[in-house]
Amino acid sequence: MLLPSTVLLSIFLAPAVNALWPLPQQLTTGSTPLRLSNGFDIKFKGINNPPQDLKDAVSRTEKFLSNDKLQALVADRGASSASQIQRAKQLTSLVLSLDSTGGHHKRAADATANTNSLGNKIKSISDEAVAPIGQRSEGYTLTIPADGSAAVLSANSTLGLFRGLTTFSQLWYDWNGNTYTLQAPINIADYPKYPYRGFMLDTARNYFPVDDIKRTLDAMSWVKINTLHWHVVDSQSFPLVIPGFESISQKGAYNSAAVYTPQNVKDIVSYAAARGIDVLPEIDTPGHTSIISKAFPQHIACPEAAPWSNYANEPPSGQLRLASPDTASFTAKLLSSAASLFPGNTFSTGGDEINQNCYADDDKTQKDLKSQGKTFEQALDTFTQTTHAALHKAGKVAVVWEEMALDHPVTLRNDTIVMVWISSENAAAVAAKGYRIVHAPSDYFYLDCGGGGWVGANTLGNSWCDPFKTWQRAYSFDPVANLTASQKDLVLGGQQLLWTEQSSPSNLDSIVWPRAAASAEVFWSGPGGDSAKALPRLHDLAYRYNQRGVRAIALQPQWCALRPGACDLTA
Amino acid sequence: MQLRLLISVISTFSLFGNEVYALWPIPRTLQTGTSFVKLSPDFGITVNVNNPPQDLLDAVSRTKAYIQTDKLQRLTVGRGANDSSAIRSAPMLAELRVSLNSGSTVRPIADESVRPLAQRVEGYSLTVPSNGSAAVLTANSTLGLFRGLTTFQQLWYDLSGVTYSYQVPVVISNDTPAFPYRGFMLDTARNFFPVDDIKRTFDAMSLVKINTFHWHIVDSHSFPLQVDQFPEVSQQGAYSSDEVYTPVDIQDIVSYAGERGIDVLVEIDTPGHTAAIASSHPEHIACNQASPWGNFANEPPAGQLRLASAATTQFIASLISSVAKTLPSTLFSTGGDEINSNCYAKDAQTQSDLSASGRTLEQALNVFTQATHKSLTDLGKSPVVWEEMVLSHNVTLPASTVVLVWISSANAASVARKGFKLVHAPSDYFYLDCGAGEWIGNTVGATSWCDPFKSWQKAYTFDPYANIPSSQRSLVLGGQQLLWTEQSSPENLDSIVWPRAATSAEVFWTGATLPDGTPRNGNTALPRLHDIRYRMVNRGIEAIALQPHWCALRPGACNS
């Protein structure tokens, strides 16, 4: 008799009350109050010598449970439930275990190895996080009984356990120092619909200190985003210190403090990986490279040429001399060296917005083309094959912007990943060519749009990609729109992006959060969600972010946040 | 010899040129040179004022501190390093002499800041010689001295720990604002803002000589204002017991503002926008949280004061009086926007009140408004109202009433035609919240009602006298940018406001023309706005980037 009523309740209550983001694939909840005991503890079962990053993740989870102190977003913030909470059964422990399939590489157990109960070698979260896309196991199951007996989190991998810990930490509210839920029992079976769920940050238009990036990685991990696409350099500045090429950042960073040293990069990638995040670096080529001319003028065509609009989509102009064998070789070595700083197996060579007029007016390029008897497109093909061969040799899969697949007859390896940015409508054309796709469309996912024109004299202009892309707009994105059934598997996922012409550390949190969580749910839970139903959960997430020191903005007056649905159009 | 001297004077005092000090708002008169001067390690500010008020001394201390701690490098490639030898060999400035012109009355800045607009004296004169002899700041009021100190702070840059100025001599003679009212409005009812956020906002406002904080303190969503005689209203109507402004907070805020040259104009919006009062006084509110809200209000929740009820009228008049009497400003706003007549049509009590008194709704509104305004005029205050009270209703208003034009800039002319003083607050130029998408739930793909985003460039093009005949121009007191906070909170306060809200500060301080007589324009403003933005960031105000840093270092290079 208990079962049907639980099921009914869960159907009725789950969408309105649970504040999980992204929503798990399977979720049932009850209506029994449960609170954490004072001595609440997260334990390992059958995991010998758990990896340090898993132990750290457990510690952070325990801290969130005690420090979030998020009151329920209801009009009385939980006061009317006080006596229920006071009388509630107490949960004393969450038990973590790896399923028997856990650990991908079976080895003979030894006394010191990290192993599960079957003696399988356990990979750390960090190792799992940077495994090739498609080989990561992020699923988990979580059971929280209503009677106070131990909650159980199990997964096939430490990465899955990490995702489950993230979910667990979103279940609880505070009332008068009690950490509680009103919805026990809770049963979750969860896994992502898409393997790539990203966020892109441009650190070249304006610089972002390491701490801002780490805070962003924390925020990303809380919504299970698993990739930081780091657009680290561009024409405006070159903050990345690349071994063997230090002069580029010495002369091309905004100042000697506005750099990412190899040590900083190591710090960032390990911070990311410990939080289930792979870092996909981008060194955009051959365009968007003006600043390299400060150290290597011989490699850049049309540096800071005027009027800039004849030579680039935005100032300053400047592109790698793609027809020059020296420049191609220079770029390939630069990419190889940069790639060695990152543990992930993807690396982006960019390839967007190549301006042909820049090359047409560059004597050196014209001479190079002529001497080799190549057209511009042929030279681009050679250049790209050179840079991609260098990456392949370094064990990396190349990532490119859509123009490399759609606008230029460039030979790309079959495993190349293409980012669609100009328009969501272009995804189908990329899929038709058989490439794997990451959705990054300006018409849904560009976080910078709508802030007015930033080019100086454009005094009354709006941004080129107006209007502002609301979270509701991003949330309505369909990853398989216009794709045939056989092409759907090419979609790896997607990401929201922050280009930083008008952003800086001052508004990083407020322009990104909670909006960038919208795509995190689209690509974890799957598309088709109803934004009216999602709004209360997104409020909850934003308020929790604030409690954790990430300055997510208000989506509505607090009055509305405390009264789900009351501020809907027809309420 | 005479000729050579003349030539040297001409060359030293170049007129406003391409590269100019990054003063914001730019003074109405300004001569600059091409020499360098650096601050002496024992630089001091001498106050030659009899019995100087404490807030003047405090402003002097803050000025000294800012000059030391701003550490703003010039926004140029190399950040000033190319001038290091000129800076090294520059004369040292040891003293800024601050004095009042003879015959001036010495009053605290805070007292000057709250005088009636027509009596406020903000002008000052400032000279910084190129030879290291003392800089001189004079004014006719301590408030004018405060404005001059603010200008002085903006003259200084840092290179390797040396604080220097690069376009001396500077001569500013009688920089007085073109308009007496230069404001910023903050809504603390849709979402709450702690006292520290408001104080930090005052710091930023005073840096650009904004002199009025229009505090839209309460609304239908919450009532964070704790009123001595009506404590139950905030007890029941605030978001929580922590999210209130106590009388002590209010005094703290008002003094902090006053010491920084800012008058606090508090608004208790009536009779609409008052649903939060229903939590403690349901008897005074019609259509409280009525559904669908779209029939009863412009945004949820619905709820308006029962304007036809004598008891309600007396209640709100007492409440307004209770608040207004604790405030030093001569201005107080009773709001008056977006009155929904359907709310009253469906309210049985209002209908019976109307029929008992034999009044129409408009007549009742007139009686109601006269009662609330009498509570203000009895205290010597002038009411401030939103434009509907003049343009959409037949309400008798005191001649001293100040009207805020918000629906459209095009409505200012109609208000002026009726002979009322006005403050420009038009949504089509000055609303800082526009352009972030609709905030009402379940409206996928909808844009904000006042799209697009009002860029600083747009605000900067505002013409305060558009369509207003010269005979009515004296009615224009000034204007303000506004932050309604349906989608804002402490998290994005700085970033959504700054540096954009500095735009109107220059429109209304500097007026239509630059010191050289040419029209103000966005292209020459941008490098200065970058500068004030970076200075704000160095002072802990999270103003956003307007362009890539690359562009900020190269004025004009990112123009189209």
Contacts between the chains, C-beta under 8 A, distances in Angstrom:
chain1	res1	chain2	res2	distance
A	77	B	240	7.0
A	204	B	548	7.9
A	205	B	548	3.9
A	205	B	549	7.4
A	205	B	550	7.5
A	206	B	545	5.0
A	206	B	548	6.1
A	206	B	549	5.3
A	207	B	549	6.9
A	235	B	550	7.8
A	236	B	548	4.5
A	236	B	549	7.0
A	236	B	550	3.8
A	236	B	551	7.8
A	237	B	548	7.9
A	237	B	549	6.9
A	237	B	550	6.4
A	254	B	549	5.3
A	254	B	550	7.7
A	255	B	79	7.4
A	304	B	557	7.7
A	308	B	557	7.8
A	308	B	558	7.8
A	309	B	560	6.7
A	314	B	558	7.7
A	315	B	550	7.7
A	315	B	551	6.8
A	315	B	557	5.9
A	315	B	558	4.7
A	316	B	550	6.7
A	316	B	557	7.0
A	450	B	435	5.3
A	450	B	436	7.1
A	450	B	452	6.9
A	450	B	453	5.4
A	451	B	435	7.8
A	451	B	453	5.9
A	451	B	455	7.5
A	452	B	452	7.6
A	452	B	453	5.3
A	452	B	454	7.9
A	452	B	455	2.9
A	452	B	456	7.5
A	452	B	457	6.6
A	452	B	458	7.3
A	453	B	455	6.9
A	453	B	457	7.3
A	454	B	546	6.5
A	454	B	547	5.2
A	454	B	551	8.0
A	454	B	558	7.7
A	455	B	558	5.7
A	455	B	559	6.7
A	455	B	560	4.8
A	456	B	522	7.5
A	456	B	523	6.1
A	456	B	526	5.3
A	456	B	547	7.2
A	456	B	551	7.2
A	456	B	556	6.8
A	456	B	558	5.2
A	456	B	559	3.8
A	456	B	560	7.0
A	457	B	522	7.0
A	457	B	523	5.4
A	457	B	559	4.1
A	457	B	560	4.9
A	458	B	457	7.5
A	458	B	560	5.2
A	459	B	457	4.0
A	459	B	458	7.7
A	459	B	460	7.3
A	459	B	461	6.7
A	459	B	521	7.8
A	459	B	522	4.0
A	459	B	523	7.7
A	460	B	455	7.9
A	460	B	457	6.2
A	460	B	458	6.1
A	460	B	461	7.0
A	461	B	455	8.0
A	461	B	457	7.7
A	462	B	452	5.2
A	462	B	453	7.3
A	462	B	455	7.8
A	466	B	452	6.2
A	467	B	435	6.9
A	467	B	437	7.4
A	467	B	447	5.2
A	467	B	451	6.3
A	467	B	452	6.5
A	468	B	435	5.6
A	468	B	436	5.3
A	468	B	437	5.4
A	468	B	447	7.6
A	468	B	453	6.9
A	470	B	436	7.4
A	470	B	437	3.2
A	470	B	438	7.4
A	470	B	445	7.7
A	471	B	437	7.8
A	472	B	437	6.9
A	472	B	443	7.2
A	472	B	444	4.5
A	472	B	445	6.8
A	472	B	446	7.9
A	473	B	437	7.3
A	473	B	444	7.0
A	473	B	445	5.9
A	475	B	444	7.7
A	476	B	444	5.4
A	476	B	445	7.1
A	500	B	545	7.3
A	500	B	548	7.4
A	501	B	545	7.7
A	501	B	547	6.3
A	501	B	548	5.4
A	502	B	544	6.4
A	502	B	545	5.8
A	502	B	546	6.4
A	502	B	547	7.1
A	503	B	544	6.8
A	503	B	545	6.2
A	504	B	537	7.9
A	504	B	544	6.3
A	504	B	545	3.9
A	504	B	549	8.0
A	505	B	542	7.9
A	506	B	494	6.8
A	506	B	495	5.5
A	506	B	537	6.2
A	506	B	542	3.9
A	506	B	543	6.0
A	506	B	544	5.2
A	506	B	545	7.0
A	507	B	492	7.1
A	507	B	495	3.7
A	507	B	542	6.8
A	507	B	544	4.6
A	507	B	545	7.9
A	509	B	491	6.8
A	510	B	491	5.5
A	510	B	492	3.7
A	510	B	495	5.1
A	510	B	496	7.5
A	511	B	495	7.5
A	531	B	442	6.8
A	531	B	444	5.4
A	532	B	441	5.5
A	532	B	442	3.5
A	535	B	441	5.3
A	535	B	442	7.8
A	546	B	491	6.4
A	551	B	491	3.8
A	551	B	492	7.1
A	552	B	491	6.2
A	553	B	487	6.5
A	553	B	488	6.8
A	553	B	489	6.3
A	553	B	491	5.2
A	553	B	492	4.7
A	554	B	191	5.0
A	554	B	485	7.3
A	554	B	486	7.7
A	554	B	487	5.9
A	554	B	488	6.2
A	554	B	489	3.9
A	554	B	491	7.1
A	554	B	492	7.9
A	555	B	439	6.6
A	555	B	487	6.5
A	556	B	439	5.2
A	556	B	441	7.3
A	556	B	486	6.3
A	556	B	487	7.1
A	557	B	189	7.9
A	557	B	190	3.9
A	557	B	191	6.0
A	557	B	221	4.5
A	557	B	222	7.9
A	557	B	485	7.3
A	557	B	486	5.4
A	558	B	190	7.5
A	558	B	191	5.4
A	558	B	192	7.0
A	558	B	221	7.1
A	558	B	222	7.0
A	558	B	239	5.3
A	559	B	190	7.5
A	559	B	220	7.8
A	559	B	221	3.8
A	559	B	222	6.3
A	559	B	239	7.7
A	559	B	300	7.8
A	559	B	301	6.6
A	560	B	221	7.8
A	560	B	300	6.9
A	560	B	439	8.0
A	560	B	441	7.3
A	562	B	239	7.9
A	565	B	441	6.8
A	566	B	289	7.9
A	566	B	293	8.0
A	566	B	300	5.9
A	566	B	301	7.0
A	567	B	293	7.9
A	567	B	299	7.7
A	567	B	300	4.7
A	567	B	439	7.7
A	567	B	440	5.8
A	567	B	441	5.2
A	568	B	440	6.9
A	568	B	441	3.8
A	568	B	442	4.6
A	569	B	294	7.3
A	569	B	440	5.3
A	569	B	441	6.8
A	569	B	442	5.5
A	569	B	443	5.4
A	570	B	292	5.8
A	570	B	294	7.3
A	570	B	442	7.5
A	571	B	291	6.2
A	571	B	292	6.3
A	571	B	293	6.2
A	571	B	300	6.5
A	571	B	441	7.5
